[in-house]
Amino acid sequence: MKQINLLDWREERRERLKKQFAQGAIAGVLVAALAVFGGMKFMDSAIDHQTQRNDMLKAEIKAIDRKIKEIEELERVKANLLARMRIIEELQASRSQTVHFFDEIVNTLPDGVFLTLIRQQGQSTTIEGVAESNGRVSTYMKNLEASEWFAQPRLVVIKTRAGEGGAGRASDFTLQVKNTRRNGDQEEDS
């Protein structure tokens, strides 16, 4: 039988496998390094892109915040203007109220009654005057009650005094009356 020396062949095979393994390992390391490098480049690019988007969004948010502040300022100005307009409308609507008020004071005043003071506070008016008699004060109160512009006349004080030279007796009086507004006149004035 012949003896075959397989040792050289096995050794060659081992050397060849080692070379292939080393080449494969080097190729694997290179592929892994390229993959890591490529992944890092991709991630850096994605991060840069997202950073740019974030910066753009921050700039837009700042611009929108400025616009919101401008809108809030405009809303405040608008509210002030609307309040002024309401006040002007109320003043224009009540402009004729004063004329009607004094007209009704005169129309309700009976003969023999003279007014010395008219003081208005809110919806209440205090009237002071002199009447030839207590009956004239009573007539004046009835006239005020019948008026569309006044309600609830109330006698606060009445003092009787002797007239000059002993002729007649005059009465000093103080009345309080509430002011009312007529709806029809408000619509006409508007």
C-alpha positions, 0 to 999 in steps of 0.5 A: 500500500502506498502511503499518501501524505495528506499533511501538506494538503491539510496544511495548505487548506488550513492556510487557505481557510485562515486567509479566507477567514482573515479576508472575510474578517477584514471585509466584515470590519470594512463593511461594518465600518462603512455601515457605521460611518454611513449610519453616522452620516445618515444620522448626522444628516437627519439630525441637521435636517431636524435641527433646521426644521426646529429652528424654522419652527422656533422662528415661526413660533416667535413670529406668531407670538409677535402677531398674537401680541399685536392681535391682543393689543388690537383687541384691547384698542377695539374694546376701548373704542367700543366702550367709547362708542357706547358712551357716545351713543348713550350721550347722544340718546340722553341728549334730549333727556335734559330738555324733556326733563326741564320741559316736564318740570315747567309743565307740571308746575302749577300757578303759585309755586316757585322753585328755588333749587333743583338737584339731580343725583342719578335717577333721583331729583330733589326739588325745593321751592316756595308755594302760596299754600300747602294745597299748591304743593299737593297739586304739584305732587299730583302733577309730578305723579301723572307725568311720564317723566317722573314717579313716586314724588315724596314730600320731605319737608314743608314749612309754613311761614307768614307772608310779608305784611301779614298777607297770605301764608307761604310754604317752603317745601322740599320734594324728592322724585324719581326720574323715569325715561319713556321708551318711545322717546328713547327710540325717537332720539336714537 
